[in-house]
Structures are given as structure tokens and as C-alpha cells.
């Protein structure tokens, strides 16, 4: 399933490179600015992703995307200074203050069965 963010994978060399997937540029540009602006932009990207892929039977994949966006956001917050990485405890406090939108099904099972043609 294509995701919105750049997934990190090991290249043939030792260094890591970003695999470019659809929407990864919009996610990367969403991570500039203050944390409040970042969350507004990330939630905008996530809402669009959930609206497009949020059909019945796809909830687990939406949860994976949510988790990957969280990890990517922490990685980007860690790369903003030379002080090192943002610990998970600090990141959880940031998440509590500025929560990311949780996955949502826009087409649940009853509605999907109503439009399904056998």
C-alpha cells in the first residue's frame, strides 16, 4: 500500500536513502515551521490520506501509516538541531500537547455493503 511519507531503507551502500513515494514531498514540506504549524499540516495530509484510503478492511494499514508518520515526525524533530535526538518521553509530551489525527474509516462496512454489487 503506498504511504504518504518517505520510508527509510538501506541502500547498497552503508548510508540510508529515502524511497520516494506519492505524497512524500507534501509531508516533507509539512515539517517546516513551529510544532503547531507542523501538526496542522501533518493532520491535513493525514485527513486526505484517511479520506482516500479509509474504506472498510483497510484500518490496519491506516494505523501503520499513522505510526510511520509519528516516527517520521520524531526523526524530523531530532534532525532540527545539533543537540541530538528527541527522546521518546519528550516526543510523547509533544504529542500530548499537539495530537496527530487518529485513523478514521470514511466508508465503514455497512455503507460498503450497501453499495456493493454482486
N, C-alpha and C positions, 0 to 999 in steps of 0.2 A: 504494500500500500504506500503510495507516495505521501511523504510528510512535508511539513512546511519549513523545516529547518535543515540546516547543513549538518549532515551526520558525519561524525569523525570516523575515519577508518585508517588503517595502516597502509601506507603506500609500499612500493617495492623497496624504497629506501627506509631509513630509520625514522625520518620525520613524518608527522601526520599531516594529511591534507584534507580539505573539506570536499565532500562529494556534493556537487551542486544538484539540488532537487527543486522542483517547482515551488516558487514562493520563498526560497531561501533568501533572496535579496531583500524582499519586503521585511522579513524577520530580522535580518542583519541591520537594516536601517531603523527598525523599531527600537533598537537597543542603544541609541544615542540619546543624550539628554539626562535629565534627572530621573529618579526612580519612579516618581508619579507619572511622568510622561512615558517612561518605558512600559509601565503596567497598562496605561491607557492604550498604547499602540499594540502591545502584545495581546491584550484582550480583544482588540479589534481584529487582529489576524486570526486569533483562536475562534472568535464568533463566526467569521467567514468560513473557516475550516469545518467547524461543527455544523454549520448550516448546509454545507455542500455534502459532507460525508456522514452526517448524523442520521443514518437510517437504521432501522431495526437490524440487529445482528452485527452491528459494527461498533458496539460500545467499547469492547475491549481494545480495539485499535485506537479509538479516540482517547482512552485512558493512557495508552502508550505514548501517543502524541503529546498529551498534557505533561506526562512525566519527562519526556525528552525536552520539551520547551523549558520546564523548570531547570533541568540540568544545564541546558544551553544558556539560560539566563544567568545562573550562578557562575558558569565559566566566563561569560562576558563581564560580569561584575568583578570577577577575580582578575581579569586582564586589564582593568582600567587604571591600576596603579602599580607601582613597583614594590608595594608592601607585601605582596604575595597573594595567596588565595583567600577568598572569603570562607570562613569556617561554616559548617552546616548549621551550627547553633545561631550564628548571626544571620545566615540566609533565612532560617525559619522565622526569625523575628521580622525580617524584611517582608517575608511572605504573609505574616500575620497582619502587618500594617497595610500592605498593598497586595491583596489576594489576586491570584490569576483565576480566570473564569473556569469553572469545572465543566467537564464534558456533558453535553446535553443531546438527547435524541430529538430531532425535529420531525421525524417520521416514525413514531412508535409502531409496535406490532399490530394493534387493532386498525390503525389507519392504513398500514401497509397491506393487510389482508383485505380491506375494503376496496382497494384499487387494483389488487392482483387479479389477473385474468388467467383462468386455467384453460 
